[in-house]
Amino acid sequence: MAEKTVGVALLGCGVVGGGVQRILRCHREMLRRRTGIDFVLRHVVVKSRDEYPPDAAELPMSTDAAAAIDDPQTDVVIELIGGTTVAGEFIERALRLGKPVVTANKSLLAQRGAELFALARRHGTCIAFEASCAGGIPIIDALMRGLVANRIEALVGIVNGTCNFILTRMTASGWSYQQALAEAQRLGYAEANPHLDVSGRDAAQKLAILAGLAFNVRIAESDIHVEGIDGLQADDIHFAGELGYVVKLLAIAQRHDAAAEGQSAGGAAPARLCLRVHPTLVHRDDLLADVSGSFNAISVYADSLGHALWYGRGAGRTPTASAVVADLVSIATGAAQITFRHMRVLPDLCPPADVIPFENLQSRYYLRLVAKDQPGVMADVTAVLGRHKISLSAIRQPEGTSGPTVPVVITTHMANEGAMQAALREIDRIPAITPPSVCLRIIDQPKEFAAG
């Protein structure tokens, strides 16, 4: 017998919302046995009757979100509308009534998270948001609770399934970006307008949330250097493969404060961070290189745990719905409220991030130049790189290339981002070079893999 009943108002019944209502209906008895709680779907709200799902006759459908939120029988509000305007208004309404909210809205949290968390705190309630990042992967719970005893040094993630699907197709089939994008759209992995995904902004919004929790700071999307995959060329994926690398869109947050450089870790000052999203060469021996299709994965490097990887479906109807319902259960049992009240890791209780300028990044680089096939060109190129104190790891002209111009691929040792960009501008002014030259960053594989 259930110990109590929890009434739920579900705002939005699209892909994820449809998955949530099915779980709550199909697994109602299982959830009751496991938790002692009967989850009752009181309202399913959509914008208009045109958006009613096929099984609407079996659901408590409505187009009145305010009435659903205000209903005394609504104990928890689940927001799955998306966007940063109407969704924000509905969440505010619920919080002012002291009603806890579950949301998957990473855009809203990246933009207004601190404000909304503070509002929840003032009204004695909470926001649960596991589904906002990496779909069904429980990475937010891990960062807020599971890793609480750790000083996190870096977080590196594949957090956009659309981009990972596109890059997987480009790598496996040799397709162009446009071919892979068309396939992603045909299969439903990419929206008709894929800009938010392929520009890197979706990954940046998720990184703002995840890195804020990992490093206990408040991060704005504008703090993050962002490059997408929409300009990526098949040649660079091919040449990277010949060098032993796979190209992935990575969201990276790295600590760059004194303790990370071997000095005392005992201080309480906010971490100095480098925050970035961009296509990256990942060594094929790194676990992230094997993350294919629409899957996501997040590597976390911590002082006590060491290296750990969270892997799974990063999007989709049921994986994301799984995370939403897990948050609902956490709220219904009171666990979410306790965590929200006691853990001082949310952005309304944390200082702004101290972000190092991107031009101060230290990285290894992959360069591809298109050069006239004539003597002295590489001497000019290496002279420019030398003047900017950029040390070369390798230079190769891929075999089978001939004609008036040839591609030249260069990899470097660790170098300064600002110096690299200045050198590229100078290289592209060399008469024998056809601009623009391509520059991608290389991430070093974890030490335990390199040692193996």
VEXDREN-2710 file (C-alpha; in Angstrom, 1 decimal):
% VEXDREN-2710
k/r/px/py/pz
1/MET/0.0/0.0/0.0
2/ALA/1.3/3.4/-0.9
3/GLU/2.3/5.7/2.0
4/LYS/1.3/8.9/0.2
5/THR/0.1/10.3/-3.1
6/VAL/2.1/12.9/-5.2
7/GLY/0.2/14.9/-7.8
8/VAL/2.1/15.8/-10.9
9/ALA/1.6/18.6/-13.5
10/LEU/3.5/17.9/-16.7
11/LEU/4.0/21.0/-18.8
12/GLY/4.9/19.9/-22.3
13/CYS/4.1/16.6/-24.0
14/GLY/6.6/16.5/-26.9
15/VAL/9.3/13.9/-27.3
16/VAL/10.5/13.9/-23.7
17/GLY/7.2/14.8/-22.1
18/GLY/5.6/11.9/-24.0
19/GLY/8.2/9.6/-22.5
20/VAL/7.6/10.9/-19.0
21/GLN/3.8/10.4/-19.1
22/ARG/4.3/6.9/-20.4
23/ILE/6.8/6.0/-17.7
24/LEU/4.5/7.4/-15.0
25/ARG/1.5/5.4/-16.4
26/CYS/3.3/2.1/-17.4
27/HIS/5.6/2.0/-14.3
28/ARG/3.1/3.4/-11.8
29/GLU/2.9/0.1/-9.8
30/MET/6.6/-0.5/-10.0
31/LEU/7.3/3.0/-8.7
32/ARG/4.8/2.5/-5.9
33/ARG/6.4/-0.7/-4.8
34/ARG/9.9/0.8/-4.8
35/THR/9.1/4.1/-3.1
36/GLY/5.8/3.7/-1.3
37/ILE/4.5/6.7/-3.3
38/ASP/1.7/6.8/-5.8
39/PHE/2.6/9.2/-8.6
40/VAL/-0.7/10.6/-10.0
41/LEU/-0.6/12.6/-13.3
42/ARG/-3.0/15.4/-12.5
43/HIS/-2.4/17.5/-15.6
44/VAL/-0.7/17.2/-19.0
45/VAL/-0.5/20.7/-20.5
46/VAL/0.3/21.7/-24.1
47/LYS/0.1/25.0/-25.9
48/SER/-3.0/24.1/-28.0
49/ARG/-5.3/21.2/-28.8
50/ASP/-3.3/20.8/-32.1
51/GLU/-0.5/19.5/-29.9
52/TYR/-2.5/16.8/-28.2
53/PRO/-0.7/13.5/-28.4
54/PRO/-2.3/10.4/-30.0
55/ASP/-3.2/8.9/-26.6
56/ALA/-4.8/12.2/-25.4
57/ALA/-8.0/10.5/-24.5
58/GLU/-6.2/8.5/-21.8
59/LEU/-4.6/11.6/-20.3
60/PRO/-5.7/14.6/-18.2
61/MET/-5.0/17.0/-21.0
62/SER/-5.2/20.8/-20.7
63/THR/-4.1/24.0/-22.3
64/ASP/-4.2/26.0/-19.1
65/ALA/-0.7/25.9/-17.5
66/ALA/-1.5/28.4/-14.8
67/ALA/-4.5/26.4/-13.6
68/ALA/-2.4/23.2/-13.6
69/ILE/0.3/24.8/-11.5
70/ASP/-2.1/26.5/-9.1
71/ASP/-4.2/23.3/-8.6
72/PRO/-3.9/22.3/-4.8
73/GLN/-3.6/18.7/-6.0
74/THR/-0.5/19.5/-7.9
75/ASP/2.5/18.8/-5.7
76/VAL/5.3/18.8/-8.3
77/VAL/5.6/20.7/-11.6
78/ILE/7.6/19.2/-14.4
79/GLU/8.6/21.7/-17.1
80/LEU/9.5/20.3/-20.5
81/ILE/8.4/23.1/-22.7
82/GLY/11.9/24.5/-23.4
83/GLY/13.0/28.0/-24.2
84/THR/13.7/30.8/-21.9
85/THR/10.5/32.9/-21.8
86/VAL/7.2/31.1/-21.2
87/ALA/9.0/28.2/-19.5
88/GLY/10.7/30.6/-17.1
89/GLU/7.4/32.3/-16.2
90/PHE/5.8/28.9/-15.4
91/ILE/8.7/27.8/-13.3
92/GLU/8.6/31.1/-11.4
93/ARG/4.9/30.7/-10.8
94/ALA/5.4/27.2/-9.3
95/LEU/8.3/28.3/-7.1
96/ARG/6.4/31.2/-5.7
97/LEU/3.7/28.8/-4.6
98/GLY/6.4/26.7/-2.9
99/LYS/6.1/23.9/-5.4
100/PRO/9.2/22.0/-6.4
101/VAL/10.1/21.9/-10.1
102/VAL/11.7/19.3/-12.3
103/THR/13.2/20.7/-15.5
104/ALA/15.3/19.6/-18.5
105/ASN/15.8/23.2/-19.7
106/LYS/19.5/23.7/-20.0
107/SER/19.1/27.0/-21.9
108/LEU/17.0/28.5/-19.2
109/LEU/19.3/27.3/-16.4
110/ALA/22.5/28.4/-18.2
111/GLN/20.9/31.9/-18.6
112/ARG/18.9/32.3/-15.4
113/GLY/19.9/29.5/-13.1
114/ALA/21.2/31.6/-10.3
115/GLU/18.1/33.7/-10.2
116/LEU/15.7/30.7/-10.3
117/PHE/17.6/28.7/-7.7
118/ALA/17.6/31.8/-5.4
119/LEU/13.8/32.1/-5.9
120/ALA/13.3/28.5/-5.0
121/ARG/15.4/29.0/-1.9
122/ARG/13.4/32.0/-0.8
123/HIS/10.2/30.0/-1.0
124/GLY/11.4/26.9/0.7
125/THR/11.4/24.6/-2.3
126/CYS/13.8/23.3/-4.9
127/ILE/14.6/22.7/-8.6
128/ALA/15.8/19.3/-9.8
129/PHE/17.5/19.3/-13.2
130/GLU/19.3/16.0/-13.9
131/ALA/17.8/15.8/-17.4
132/SER/19.2/19.2/-18.4
133/CYS/22.6/17.7/-19.3
134/ALA/23.6/14.5/-21.0
135/GLY/20.1/13.0/-21.1
136/GLY/19.8/9.9/-18.9
137/ILE/23.4/9.9/-17.6
138/PRO/23.3/10.8/-13.9
139/ILE/26.2/13.2/-14.1
140/ILE/24.6/16.0/-12.1
141/ASP/23.9/13.8/-9.1
142/ALA/27.5/12.6/-9.4
143/LEU/28.9/16.1/-9.3
144/MET/26.6/17.3/-6.5
145/ARG/26.9/14.3/-4.2
146/GLY/29.0/11.4/-5.4
147/LEU/32.2/13.4/-5.9
148/VAL/31.7/15.7/-3.0
149/ALA/34.9/14.5/-1.3
150/ASN/37.0/15.3/-4.4
151/ARG/38.8/18.3/-5.7
152/ILE/37.9/18.2/-9.4
153/GLU/40.8/19.1/-11.7
154/ALA/39.1/18.8/-15.1
155/LEU/35.8/17.8/-16.8
156/VAL/35.9/16.7/-20.5
157/GLY/32.7/15.7/-22.2
158/ILE/30.9/14.7/-25.4
159/VAL/27.6/16.3/-24.5
160/ASN/25.8/16.8/-27.8
161/GLY/24.5/13.7/-29.5
162/THR/23.7/15.5/-32.7
163/CYS/27.3/16.6/-33.3
164/ASN/28.6/13.2/-32.2
165/PHE/26.4/11.4/-34.7
166/ILE/27.5/13.7/-37.5
167/LEU/31.2/13.3/-36.6
168/THR/30.8/9.5/-36.3
169/ARG/29.3/9.4/-39.8
170/MET/32.0/11.7/-41.2
171/THR/34.7/9.5/-39.6
172/ALA/33.3/6.0/-40.5
173/SER/32.0/6.8/-44.0
174/GLY/34.2/9.6/-45.2
175/TRP/31.2/11.8/-45.7
176/SER/31.2/15.6/-45.9
177/TYR/29.6/17.6/-43.1
178/GLN/26.6/18.3/-45.2
179/GLN/26.0/14.6/-46.1
180/ALA/26.3/13.7/-42.4
181/LEU/24.0/16.5/-41.3
182/ALA/21.3/15.4/-43.9
183/GLU/21.5/11.9/-42.5
184/ALA/21.2/13.1/-38.9
185/GLN/18.1/15.2/-39.9
186/ARG/16.5/12.2/-41.8
187/LEU/16.9/10.0/-38.7
188/GLY/15.7/12.6/-36.3
189/TYR/19.0/13.2/-34.5
190/ALA/19.2/16.8/-35.8
191/GLU/16.5/19.5/-36.0
192/ALA/15.5/21.1/-39.2
193/ASN/17.4/24.2/-37.9
194/PRO/20.4/22.6/-36.3
195/HIS/22.3/25.8/-35.4
196/LEU/22.1/25.5/-31.6
197/ASP/23.7/22.0/-31.8
198/VAL/26.3/22.4/-34.6
199/SER/27.4/25.8/-33.5
200/GLY/28.5/24.4/-30.2
201/ARG/26.1/26.5/-28.2
202/ASP/24.1/23.6/-26.8
203/ALA/27.3/22.0/-25.5
204/ALA/28.4/25.4/-24.1
205/GLN/25.1/25.7/-22.1
206/LYS/25.6/22.2/-20.7
207/LEU/29.2/23.0/-19.8
208/ALA/28.1/26.1/-18.0
209/ILE/25.9/24.0/-15.7
210/LEU/28.3/21.0/-15.3
211/ALA/31.4/23.1/-14.7
212/GLY/29.6/25.3/-12.3
213/LEU/28.8/22.3/-10.2
214/ALA/32.2/20.7/-10.6
215/PHE/34.2/23.8/-9.5
216/ASN/31.6/25.5/-7.3
217/VAL/31.4/28.7/-9.3
218/ARG/28.8/30.6/-11.3
219/ILE/29.5/30.4/-15.0
220/ALA/27.8/32.3/-17.8
221/GLU/27.6/30.9/-21.3
222/SER/29.6/34.0/-22.4
223/ASP/32.5/32.8/-20.2
224/ILE/33.0/29.9/-22.6
225/HIS/35.0/29.9/-25.9
226/VAL/32.8/28.2/-28.4
227/GLU/33.5/26.8/-31.9
228/GLY/31.1/24.4/-33.7
229/ILE/31.5/21.6/-36.2
230/ASP/29.7/23.3/-39.1
231/GLY/33.0/24.4/-40.7
232/LEU/34.7/21.1/-40.2
233/GLN/36.1/19.4/-43.4
234/ALA/36.2/15.7/-44.2
235/ASP/39.9/16.1/-45.1
236/ASP/40.9/17.0/-41.5
237/ILE/39.0/14.1/-40.1
238/HIS/40.8/11.8/-42.5
239/PHE/44.2/13.2/-41.8
240/ALA/43.6/13.1/-38.1
241/GLY/42.8/9.4/-38.4
242/GLU/46.1/8.8/-40.2
243/LEU/47.8/10.4/-37.2
244/GLY/46.0/8.2/-34.7
245/TYR/43.3/10.6/-33.7
246/VAL/39.5/10.9/-33.8
247/VAL/37.8/14.3/-34.0
248/LYS/35.2/15.0/-31.4
249/LEU/33.3/18.1/-30.3
250/LEU/34.5/18.4/-26.7
251/ALA/33.2/20.5/-23.8
252/ILE/36.3/21.1/-21.6
253/ALA/36.6/22.8/-18.2
254/GLN/40.1/22.7/-16.7
255/ARG/41.5/24.1/-13.4
256/HIS/44.4/26.4/-13.8
257/ASP/44.9/27.8/-10.3
258/ALA/48.0/27.4/-8.1
259/ALA/47.0/24.0/-6.7
260/ALA/46.6/22.6/-10.1
261/GLU/50.2/23.6/-10.7
262/GLY/51.4/21.6/-7.7
263/GLN/51.1/24.3/-4.9
264/SER/48.8/24.1/-1.9
265/ALA/45.2/22.9/-2.5
266/GLY/44.0/24.2/0.9
267/GLY/42.9/27.7/-0.1
268/ALA/39.3/28.6/-0.5
269/ALA/39.7/30.9/-3.5
270/PRO/37.6/30.1/-6.6
271/ALA/39.3/28.0/-9.2
272/ARG/40.8/29.7/-12.2
273/LEU/39.3/28.0/-15.1
274/CYS/39.7/27.5/-18.8
275/LEU/36.3/26.9/-20.4
276/ARG/36.0/25.8/-24.0
277/VAL/33.9/24.0/-26.6
278/HIS/35.5/23.1/-29.9
279/PRO/36.3/20.2/-32.3
280/THR/39.3/18.4/-30.8
281/LEU/41.7/15.6/-31.8
282/VAL/41.3/12.8/-29.3
283/HIS/43.8/9.9/-29.3
284/ARG/42.2/6.7/-30.5
285/ASP/43.3/5.0/-27.2
286/ASP/41.3/7.5/-25.2
287/LEU/37.9/6.1/-24.1
288/LEU/36.2/9.2/-25.5
289/ALA/37.4/8.2/-29.0
290/ASP/35.1/5.2/-28.9
291/VAL/31.9/7.2/-28.0
292/SER/30.0/7.0/-31.2
293/GLY/26.6/7.9/-32.7
294/SER/24.2/9.8/-30.4
295/PHE/25.9/8.6/-27.2
296/ASN/27.4/11.1/-24.7
297/ALA/30.2/10.6/-22.3
298/ILE/31.8/12.8/-19.6
299/SER/35.3/12.2/-18.2
300/VAL/36.0/13.7/-14.8
301/TYR/39.5/14.0/-13.3
302/ALA/39.5/14.3/-9.5
303/ASP/42.2/14.2/-6.8
304/SER/40.8/11.3/-4.8
305/LEU/38.9/9.2/-7.4
306/GLY/41.3/9.7/-10.2
307/HIS/39.7/9.4/-13.7
308/ALA/36.1/8.3/-14.1
309/LEU/33.8/8.2/-17.1
310/TRP/30.0/8.5/-17.3
311/TYR/28.6/7.1/-20.5
312/GLY/25.2/6.6/-22.0
313/ARG/22.4/8.0/-24.1
314/GLY/22.7/11.8/-24.1
315/ALA/19.2/12.5/-25.5
316/GLY/16.1/10.9/-26.7
317/ARG/12.6/10.2/-25.5
318/THR/13.1/7.5/-22.9
319/PRO/16.7/8.2/-21.6
320/THR/15.8/11.8/-20.8
321/ALA/12.4/10.9/-19.4
322/SER/14.2/8.4/-17.2
323/ALA/16.2/11.3/-15.6
324/VAL/13.1/13.4/-15.2
325/VAL/11.3/10.7/-13.3
326/ALA/14.3/10.0/-11.2
327/ASP/14.3/13.7/-10.2
328/LEU/10.5/13.4/-9.5
329/VAL/11.2/10.5/-7.1
330/SER/14.0/12.3/-5.4
331/ILE/11.6/15.3/-4.7
332/ALA/8.8/13.0/-3.6
333/THR/11.1/11.2/-1.1
334/GLY/12.5/14.5/0.2
335/ALA/16.1/13.7/-0.9
336/ALA/16.2/16.5/-3.5
337/GLN/15.1/19.1/-1.0
338/ILE/17.8/18.1/1.5
339/THR/20.5/18.2/-1.1
340/PHE/19.2/21.6/-2.4
341/ARG/19.2/23.0/1.1
342/HIS/22.5/21.8/2.3
343/MET/24.9/21.6/-0.7
344/ARG/26.5/25.0/-1.5
345/VAL/27.4/24.1/-5.1
346/LEU/24.5/25.8/-7.0
347/PRO/25.2/29.1/-8.8
348/ASP/23.1/31.3/-6.5
349/LEU/25.5/30.4/-3.6
350/CYS/28.8/30.5/-5.6
351/PRO/31.1/33.3/-6.7
352/PRO/31.5/34.1/-10.4
353/ALA/34.1/32.0/-12.2
354/ASP/37.6/33.3/-12.6
355/VAL/38.1/32.5/-16.3
356/ILE/41.5/32.8/-17.9
357/PRO/41.4/34.5/-21.3
358/PHE/41.3/32.0/-24.1
359/GLU/44.4/33.3/-25.7
360/ASN/46.3/32.1/-22.6
361/LEU/45.3/28.5/-23.3
362/GLN/48.2/26.0/-23.5
363/SER/47.5/23.2/-26.0
364/ARG/48.9/21.0/-28.7
365/TYR/47.7/21.8/-32.2
366/TYR/47.0/20.2/-35.6
367/LEU/47.5/22.5/-38.6
368/ARG/46.6/21.9/-42.2
369/LEU/48.1/24.2/-44.8
370/VAL/47.5/24.3/-48.5
371/ALA/50.9/25.2/-50.0
372/LYS/52.3/25.7/-53.5
373/ASP/54.5/22.8/-54.4
374/GLN/57.7/24.8/-54.6
375/PRO/61.0/25.0/-52.7
376/GLY/61.3/27.1/-49.6
377/VAL/57.7/27.2/-48.5
378/MET/58.1/25.0/-45.4
379/ALA/61.2/27.0/-44.4
380/ASP/59.0/30.1/-44.4
381/VAL/56.3/28.4/-42.4
382/THR/58.6/26.9/-39.8
383/ALA/60.4/30.3/-39.5
384/VAL/57.0/31.9/-38.6
385/LEU/56.2/29.2/-36.0
386/GLY/59.7/29.5/-34.6
387/ARG/59.4/33.3/-34.1
388/HIS/56.2/32.6/-32.1
389/LYS/58.0/30.0/-30.0
390/ILE/55.9/27.1/-31.4
391/SER/57.7/23.8/-31.4
392/LEU/56.8/21.3/-34.0
393/SER/56.1/17.6/-33.3
394/ALA/55.7/16.4/-36.9
395/ILE/55.4/17.6/-40.4
396/ARG/53.9/15.4/-43.2
397/GLN/52.6/15.8/-46.7
398/PRO/50.0/13.1/-47.1
399/GLU/50.9/10.6/-49.8
400/GLY/49.1/10.5/-53.1
401/THR/48.7/14.3/-53.3
402/SER/50.0/16.1/-56.4
403/GLY/49.3/19.2/-58.4
404/PRO/50.2/22.9/-58.1
405/THR/49.2/22.9/-54.4
406/VAL/49.5/20.2/-51.8
407/PRO/48.2/19.8/-48.2
408/VAL/50.7/19.9/-45.4
409/VAL/49.8/18.6/-42.0
410/ILE/51.7/19.8/-38.9
411/THR/51.3/18.9/-35.3
412/THR/52.9/20.9/-32.5
413/HIS/54.1/20.4/-28.9
414/MET/52.4/22.5/-26.2
415/ALA/52.0/26.1/-27.4
416/ASN/50.2/29.3/-26.5
417/GLU/46.8/29.9/-28.1
418/GLY/47.4/33.6/-28.7
419/ALA/50.8/32.8/-30.2
420/MET/49.3/30.2/-32.5
421/GLN/46.6/32.5/-33.8
422/ALA/49.1/35.2/-34.5
423/ALA/51.3/32.7/-36.3
424/LEU/48.4/31.5/-38.4
425/ARG/47.6/35.0/-39.5
426/GLU/51.2/35.5/-40.5
427/ILE/51.3/32.1/-42.3
428/ASP/48.2/32.9/-44.3
429/ARG/49.9/36.0/-45.6
430/ILE/52.8/33.9/-47.1
431/PRO/52.2/34.1/-50.9
432/ALA/52.7/30.4/-51.4
433/ILE/50.0/29.5/-48.9
434/THR/46.3/29.4/-49.8
435/PRO/44.3/30.7/-46.9
436/PRO/42.6/30.0/-44.6
437/SER/44.7/27.4/-42.9
438/VAL/43.0/25.0/-40.6
439/CYS/43.8/24.8/-36.9
440/LEU/42.4/22.3/-34.5
441/ARG/43.4/21.6/-30.9
442/ILE/44.7/18.2/-29.6
443/ILE/43.9/16.9/-26.2
444/ASP/46.4/14.7/-24.5
445/GLN/45.1/11.2/-23.6
446/PRO/44.8/10.4/-19.9
447/LYS/48.1/9.3/-18.3
448/GLU/46.8/5.9/-17.3
449/PHE/46.0/5.1/-21.0
450/ALA/49.4/6.4/-22.2
451/ALA/51.2/4.3/-19.6
452/GLY/49.3/1.2/-20.6
END
